[in-house]
Every structure is written in C-alpha cells, then in structure tokens.
C-alpha cells in the first residue's frame, strides 16, 4: 500500500498504486479486492455478516438523507447488500420508488413479536416512525414489476396514518416480507381503489397490524403463500370506527395459500372479504371473531362474493353478530363463487344465538364436519344459493 519503508509523512493514501478510491463517503473502510489486487473504499459489513450495510454508516442530515445515500449505494453494487436499520427510532417521511433486489432489515439478529402497543414499544429493539401519506404518497410507490425484494424484522409506527406499499400497476414477483409490525396504518398493501398484485410472494414470521385506520390489505394475483410459516394478529382500535369496512380483502387472488390469520372484528369493522374470479384460494385454520362472547362483532367475519374453488379449512368462527346491516345474515356470508368449508368450529355470541354459521344467497357452498364449542346444532341458511352438507349441519 505504500506504507512500508521510509516514505515520510506527507503522502496521501489515494496516491498509492494499489489503492482505488471511488465516491468516498463517511464511515467507509478499506477492503482488499483480490481480483483487482487493490484496496478499495467500502462500507463495512455488519459484524462478521457479509452482505449487510448499516444505515447509520451513510452520511446525511437526517434519516431520509441517509436512506437516499444507502439506496443509491446498494443499487450500484455487483451483489446488492441489505440495508440494516439501527436500534433506535428511525424517522422516514419521503416516498420511495422500489427496485428489484431492494432489501431492508431491522436491527439485531432476532425476529418474532414486536408489539408497539405494549409498554410504549419498549419491547422492540427499535422502530420506524413513518410520516407519509397514502396512494402515490405511500412510503413505497411502485408501478413496475419488481423481483427479489426483502423486508424483515421491522416495526413501523404510523403517527398520523399512512401506507406502507402502494402498487397500482405492475406486480411484486418472488419477494418476501418477514415479521413486520404495522401500528396505526391506513393501509399496508394496496387500497380499496387499487389492489396490489403479487406473484410468488411470501409473508412469513410474526406480524401484527393493530390500531388500523382503514383496510390493511387489498391484494390480488396468484401463486402466493401468506403466513403459512407465520402468524398475523390484525385488529382495530377504538379511535377509528370501521363503518362496515373489511380489514383484509383478497380480490381475484388465485392458486394461493393463506395461513394463520387471527382477525378480531369490533368497532364496526368486518373481517375478511374474498371477491373476484380467482381460482384455487385456500384459507388454512383462520380465526375470525368478535372481541368475545359478550362483545360480538357487528357483521360478517368472512364474506365471499366470488372465486372458483375457495377452500376454508378448520376455521374458528366466533362471537357475532350484534348489529348487521341489511346485507348481512350469517357469520360467513356467501353471495357467489364455489366454496368448500371443511371442519369449521363455531362459538356464537351470547346476544346473537340465532345467527347461522353460513348464509348462502348465491353461488355454491359445501360444509362438512362442523362443530360447536358449546355443543349447539350448527346450521346453514340456504337462501338462494346451492348448499351441500353432511349430518353435522342442519339446513334451513
């Protein structure tokens, strides 16, 4: 490197023949490249973990400026590293355009629960305070097709609402979102007016979406796996009334598996809506309920208006309905599509003992091996649709 021998004290490192500097920035170190046989300026890896750069190693007057520098850096690398957030409150207020290979991870090696609503969030090891809008003003606003994106182990608080990801056109393809917390969001993915399209996308790990202000997920596409290797707890707070809105909407979502979702419907919120023409959607052991037996949900916990081959396996359906609107008659309402419900367990609310497990006014529904946690007779109301059952269900 030109350090050996009696070279004197006035020479710059950059003048050495085996040193190659390019766009030097604060926090960079020298790293030897055996291919070029030169020492180059790079950001240090996270400890001994290759492929990770630290947000705080980039220069910037605030966290948005640091993220701008970090995103520019990773896009110009041959192999794109992940950006790791620090263990503190990180504040972002700028809308971003995603790109293939984008990777952002939370501080520390761990994942798992990050409940911002508990003890003012002190059980988390850091958080993002997100001050953005919705739609085109969301944090991430994409209109193309993006591959190999990864977000993991990040807890996000929305002080005034806002949206994580807006994707009105194009699609997210072969991406993974792992162990994310969203507290106080208007929307996470998509909006009621513009669903987010996804293909081969994986949601994994432990999620929470609490204190919601509007529909959290409006998703379409195919060949996805959501929470099959994970869990999501989603529910409203009393600050924003639901007024009949659904917390999750899967619209023309086909050939996809949805796993462990725990959806609490109260304060006028409904649970999950399945619509459109998707084929081959399966919900595996969803838990869809009101708050408890004495505080039931107002209306449907699951509404299906379309879909070919929608399968609901071993659902727990409980606590409702207390104040349905004129279009709501059962905990599960089927108005269209071809639906199979296998091994449902139903626990009625104390104030609404006459509410049927399923009300079918259109399409076709088949219910098998139904049970009640309180040993009640399960029944399905066939009010215009086609209903098939076994002896575990009474049809009225």
Secondary structure, 3 states (H helix, E strand, C coil): CCCCCCCCCCCCHHHCCCEECCCCCCCEEEEEECCCCEEEEEECCECCECCEEEHHHCCCCCHHHHHHHHHHHHHCCCCCCEEECCCCEEEECCCECCCCCCEEECCCCCCCCCCCCCHHHCCCCCEEEECCCCHHHCCEECCCEEECCEEEEEEEECCCCCEEEECCCCEEECCEEEEEEEECCCEEECECCECEEEECCEEEEEEEEEEECCCCEEEEEECCEEEEEEEEEEEECCCCCCCCCEEEEEEEEECEEECCEEEECCCCCEEEEEECCCECEEEECCEEECCECCECCCCCCEEECCCEEEEEECCEEECCCCCCCCCCCEEEEECCCEEEEECCEEECCCCCCCCEEEEECCCEEEEECCEECCCCCEEEEECCCEEEECCCEEEC
